[in-house]
Amino acid sequence: MIDGPYFVLTLLGVLGCGLVAGVFYGFSTFVMRALAELPPAQGVAAMKSINVVVLRPAFMLAFIGSALLCAVLAVVTFVLWPDEGTVELLLGSALYLFGCFVVTIAANVPRNDALAKMDPGSQEAAAYWPTYVREWTVWNHVRTFAAAAASISYVLALA
């Protein structure tokens, strides 16, 4: 069984990945649907505001902190190669780092950046909004699944 500081790191990994999964789950299940039902100018304006507010420490600590923690767990696992939980720890780290963190950088952030350049009341924004909602939400589903699966994988490593 995992113990000591390694146990604490893994437990923090469970918590961090779970918190991030919960935020993304909320977006996938109701936030994006509610925004999509608004007139495009209002939906775009609201999402632009969300994309600014999300950069505050409360979320960024969980999101980036979990990525750093997952990287540390992967390195420590490779170095120590424990008798139990190795596969689960490496899988959890990979799921979060690639399925959540990299997907955010490669898929969600570019869409947010494109939206940020648009005037909410413009024809360009109105035309882009349905595509943005659809594509952003698909990638958010991926992030949600990856973060939740990483959390589960870390729990299994502790079992």
Secondary structure, DSSP 4 states (H G I P E B T S, - for coil): ---HHHHHHHHHHHHHHHHHHHHHHHIIIIIHHHHHHS-HHHHHHHHHHHHHHTTSHHHHHHHHHHHHHHHHHHHHHHHH--SSSHHHHHHHHHIIIIIIIIHIIIIIHHHHHHHHTS-TTSHHHHHHHHHHHHHHHHHHHHHHHHHHHHHHHHHHHH-
